[in-house]
């Protein structure tokens, strides 16, 4: 099991560019092609990202209603990518870490537990 996350912070323009990059990476990732029930499919992710992009472009004129829709769409996409990150963390291992890194998933090393040295009593 590996640990990592997607960078889902920053301004909306940075967020949009990041999720588009992550989505493109997920489309080629063999681990996520057939996502299990309870996790968003690639089609659901594409639809949510497209919705956020439309809301982002519509809210340029500072319309309060459209800004609220953009914020709601961002929350929806963020929750979806968090679920994807949890799935990747549980399925990925050391053999396919390069594939996972290509999707934009930032991997942290997991600290190994120290083993206690026990001396045999003579």
Order of alpha helices (4+ residues) and beta strands (2+ residues): beta-alpha-alpha-alpha-alpha-beta
